[in-house]
Amino acid sequence: SKGLVAVGSTKHLFQRSRCNSMEVWKKLYSSVVLATTLYGAEVWGLDQVEAVERVQVKAFKSLLFLPLNTPDTFIRRELGLFHIKAVIFKKALAWWNRLCRMSEDRFPRQCFTRLLVLDRAG
């Protein structure tokens, strides 16, 4: 996924800078990896929450040289990380609100209305 590619390139940049601050890594993660991973998540994210959550945990396990079987809850608690599903849900609700307020002549609204018709038709 694009999120894992962003993790790799960001991790490489972080290691080359010889910085060992977890706060700097968290900021890099938030600004590069999370932004890349969540691009357009308001549309597709609700179906892919688990995959996005895996990107977050893999990024921090990789940086800390922890085995992949380290419990995710351990990583989240020790580093104070929040679940990304809350961010995705918030983005989806904001998009839904915006979509409902759109006029019928807007293309996103037309696409959504068509999808509803097709779904109801079976």
C-alpha positions in Angstrom: 0.0 0.0 0.0 1.0 3.6 -0.4 1.1 3.9 3.4 3.8 1.3 3.7 5.8 2.9 1.0 5.6 6.2 2.8 6.7 4.4 6.0 9.8 3.1 4.3 10.9 6.4 2.8 10.1 8.3 5.9 12.0 5.8 8.1 15.0 6.0 5.7 14.9 9.8 6.0 14.6 9.6 9.8 17.6 7.2 10.1 19.8 9.2 7.8 19.2 12.3 9.9 20.6 10.4 12.9 17.8 11.8 15.0 16.6 9.4 17.7 13.7 11.4 19.1 10.4 9.6 19.2 8.6 12.9 19.1 10.3 13.8 15.8 9.3 10.4 14.4 5.7 10.9 15.5 5.6 14.3 13.8 7.1 12.8 10.6 4.7 9.9 10.7 1.7 12.3 11.2 2.7 14.7 8.4 3.9 12.2 5.8 2.8 8.7 6.4 -0.7 9.5 7.9 -1.4 12.1 5.3 -0.5 9.7 2.5 -2.3 6.7 4.0 -5.5 8.7 4.7 -5.8 10.5 1.4 -9.4 10.1 0.3 -10.2 8.0 3.4 -13.6 9.7 3.8 -14.7 7.8 0.7 -13.0 4.4 1.0 -11.7 4.3 4.6 -14.6 2.7 6.4 -14.0 -0.6 4.5 -10.2 -0.5 5.0 -9.8 0.5 8.7 -7.9 -2.6 9.7 -5.4 -2.2 6.9 -4.8 1.4 7.8 -4.4 0.5 11.5 -1.8 -2.1 10.5 0.3 0.6 8.7 0.4 2.6 11.9 1.5 -0.3 14.1 4.0 -1.7 11.5 5.6 1.8 11.2 6.4 2.0 14.9 7.4 -1.6 15.4 9.8 -1.3 12.5 11.4 1.8 13.8 11.8 0.3 17.3 13.1 -3.0 15.8 10.4 -4.9 17.5 9.1 -8.3 16.3 5.9 -8.2 14.3 4.2 -10.4 16.9 4.6 -7.7 19.6 1.0 -6.9 20.7 -0.4 -3.8 19.1 -1.9 -2.6 22.4 1.6 -2.6 23.9 2.8 -0.2 21.1 -0.2 2.0 21.4 0.0 2.3 25.2 3.7 2.8 25.4 3.8 5.5 22.7 0.4 7.1 23.4 -0.9 6.3 19.9 -4.6 6.6 19.1 -6.6 4.3 16.8 -6.8 5.8 13.3 -10.4 4.5 12.9 -11.6 7.6 14.8 -9.9 9.9 12.3 -11.4 7.9 9.4 -14.8 8.0 10.9 -14.6 11.8 11.5 -13.5 12.3 7.9 -16.4 10.1 6.6 -19.0 12.0 8.6 -17.7 15.3 7.4 -17.9 14.1 3.8 -21.4 12.7 4.3 -22.5 16.0 5.8 -21.0 17.9 2.8 -22.6 15.4 0.3 -26.0 15.8 1.9 -25.8 19.6 1.6 -24.7 19.5 -2.1 -27.2 20.5 -4.8 -28.5 17.8 -7.0 -26.6 19.1 -10.0 -23.2 18.4 -8.5 -21.4 15.4 -9.9 -20.5 13.7 -6.5 -24.2 14.0 -5.4 -25.3 12.5 -8.8 -22.8 9.6 -8.4 -24.0 8.9 -4.8 -27.7 9.0 -5.8 -27.0 6.6 -8.7 -25.2 4.2 -6.3 -28.2 4.3 -4.0 -30.5 3.4 -6.9 -28.3 0.6 -8.0 -28.0 -0.8 -4.5 -31.7 -0.8 -3.9 -32.2 -2.5 -7.3 -30.1 -5.4 -6.1 
